[in-house]
Amino acid sequence: MIVIKMGGSIFGKEEKLLADAAKLGEPFVLVHGGAAETTNLAERMGVKVEQITSPEGFKSRRTTREMIEIFMMAVAGKINKSLVARLQKLGVNAVGLCGMDGSMLRAKRKILTSLENGKTKMIRDDYTGKIEKVDAKLLQILLREGFAPVVAPITLSEEFEPLNSDGDRSAAMIASAIRAQRLVLLTDVDGYYENFPQGLVARMSASQIEDAIKKATGGMKRKLLAAREALSGGVGEVIIANGTVDSPISSALSGKGTHISK
């Protein structure tokens, strides 16, 4: 069993990834993001996109009520169904879902902190959620019946509202819940670098993740956090690799990228 996370930066360049997934020969779940497509749709609709930087250095998009609706259109709609259609064309019996379906991913709304001009600001009305519970029953039924679930990281709040949750960490939670042997986080770089673009790290132990998080920048911080959570949840190995190269999944499984294990 394998869980594959396709970063939003890969959308539009995923032909090789999907073709490789169709040849895997083992059950898989594909989790996907869609930040770039959401931003594009928001701009076309005339909606301002705000960025938040946390005191820890994590950057994210401000998710207002209007933005969560756009997120659902772009990610659970356009991207999800596009991936399903293309996998079906390749002979994979894919099913498109989001985390709200079957109460798969339940989350709690977060109170965000933003660092602005050296001051910390509390944001209480954001539609971003931290996943607290995964019900893998629906995924297990689909996998058992030979379907390939394609999951958008939109989660269900305690008040039954849609929330935007991080795709990498959603994939980590799903991988733990279905007891996947491997989690492959595919992005647009070759893995984790100690000093990008130099110093690609081929192998790393779980004990080294904390130090790597401090050195990492941008989305790589979240991928390392997801790796730590997946390993803590029982996943055997996490691989961070380039999803735009030839046979990206097979290449990652055979040694390319950054391999992290206990």
N, C-alpha and C positions, 0 to 999 in steps of 0.2 A: 504494500500500500504506500502511495506517495501523494503528497500534497504539493502542488505547484502554485507559486504566487507570481503572477505577471504584473509587473509595475506599470503604472499609467504612462510612463515615459516610453514604453514599448508599443503602445497602441498605435496602429498604422504601420508597424514594422514586424508584425507577429506571424508572418507567413511561415517562416522556418520553425518557429516555436510550435505552432499548431500541427504542422506536418510531422514534427518529431513526436509530439504527444500521441498522434494517431498510430504511431508505430511502437509505442511503449511495451505493449504486451502485458501490462499489469494494471489493476484498477488505479484510477487517480481522481483527485478533486482539483479543479482549477479555480483559484481565487484571483480576482483581478481588481486593480484600482482604476483610476480614471481622473486624476487631478487635472491633468492638462486639458482633457476634453470638457470637463466641468467649467474650467476657466474660460475656454473658447466659447462655450454656449452662453455663459453669463455675460461675456463681453458683447456677443451678438444681440442679447436681449437688453443690453444697456444697464446691466446690474454691476455695480462696483464690487471688485474683488479685494477684500482686505486681508492682509497677512499679519500673523501674530508670531512674535518670538518670545518663547518662555524664558524665565531666568536661567534655565539650564541650557539654553541655546537651541532648543527644538523649534523649528519653524513649521507653521501650519496655516491653513486658510481659515478665516473666520467663517463659521457656519451659522448664518442667520436663518430665520424661518424661510425666507425667500430662497436662500442658497441651498437649504436641504431639499427643497422642491426641485431646484435645478440639478442638484446632485442625483436625485432619483431618476430624473429624465435622462441624464447623460450616462450614468453608470449602470443602474438597474434596467434602463431602457436600451439606448443605442448600443453601448459597448457590450452589455451582456448578451443581447439577442444577436448581435453581429457575430460574436464568438460562437454561440450555439449553432447558428446557421452554417458557419464555415467548418466547424467540427463535424456536423452532420454530413456535409459534402465530402469530407474525408473518411466517412464511414464510422464515425464515433457517435454513439447514441447519446448525445449530450442533452442535459436538462438545465435550463436557466433558472436560477434562484437568487434571492437575496437573504440576508440574515434574518429578516422578519418572518419568512415563510416557515411555518411549523414551529414558530418561536425558537428557531435554531440558535440565534445569537441574542441574548438578553444583556442589556447594558444600562448603566446608570449615567445620567447626565453629569458632565464634569463642570466644575467651576474652574475656569481657566485663569491663568495668570499671564499677563503680558508685560514685557519690559519695554517701557517707552520713555525715552530721554533719561535713562538711568533710574526711573521710578517703576515700581511694580503696581500694575493695575489689575483689579479683579473683574472678570467677565462672567456674569451669572446667567445670561440669557442665550448662551450658545447651544446649538444642537449637535454637540459632539458627545460621544459616549465612551466610557470604559467598559469593556465586556466583563461581565461578572459570572455569566453562566452560558454553557453551550449544551444544547440538547441535540445529540448526534443521531437521534432515531431516524429522522427523515433521510439523512445522508446514508446511513447504514442500509436502509431499505433500498434506496436507489442503487447503491453500489452492489448489493447482493443480487439485484435483478439485472445487472449488467449495464446500468446507466452511468454516465460520467457527469457528475454535478459541476456546474459552472456558477460560482457564488460571488455576488457583489457584496461588499462589506457595509451594508446598511442594516443597522441593528434596531431592536425594539426596546424602547425605554420602559421604565416601571409604570409610566402613565400611558403606555401603548402608543407612543409617538415614534416616528422614524428618527434615528440618530446616525450621524456620520462617525464611523469608527475606523481606526487605522487598518489598512489592508494587510500589512505585514504581520501585525499582531493578531488580526483576525485569523489569518492563515495559521499562525502558531497555535492558537487556541483550538482551531478545527483539527489540526494535525494531532494534537494531544488527545482530543476527545475521541477520535476514531482510531487511535493507537497506530498512527502511521510510522513506518520505519524511517522515512526521510521527508524533510521539508526542503524544497528547492525555491529559493527566493531569487527570481530573475529580474535583472535591472539592465541599465544601459552601460555599465562598466564591468570590468572583468572580475571584480570581487572587492574585498576590503584591502585598502592600501594604508600603510603606516604613514606615508607622506605623499599623497596623491600628486602627480601620476607615477610616483616611484614607490617601490617597496611593496609590491603585491604579496599578501600573506596567503600562502597555500594551505597551511594547516594551523589550527588554533584549538586550544582546549577551553572548556567552559570557564576555567579559573582565570583565563586571560581576557574574557569578554569585558569585564568592568573597566580595565585599563584602556581597551580598544574604544569603548564608548566615549571616553574622555577625549581621545584623539580624533575621533571621527567627526565629520561635518555633514550637514544636510540630511538627506534621507537615509544615509548609511547608519546614523545613530539609531533610527527606529528598526532597521534590519538587525542590528546587533542586539537590541532589546528583545526583538521577536525571537532571535536565536536562543537567547538565554531562557526565555519563557517556554519555548518548545522543548528544550533539553530538560528543564525542570519538570515538564509535564510528561516525560517519558519517551519523547521522540529520540531515536538513536543518533541521527546526524542531521545537521543543517548545512546547506550549501548556498553560498551567495555567489552568483555567476552571471555572465552576460547572456541576456536572452535574445540578442540580435545576431549572434554568430550562427554558422552552419550547425545543424543538429544540436541546439543549445542544451536541451535536457539530457540527451545521451552524453554530450561532452562533459556536463557537470557531474553526472553520475560516474563517469570514467576517470575523473580526477581534476578537471578544469575548475577554476574559481577558488573560493575560500571554503575549506571544509572545517566545520566546527563540531566537535564531539566531546563527550565527557572525558 
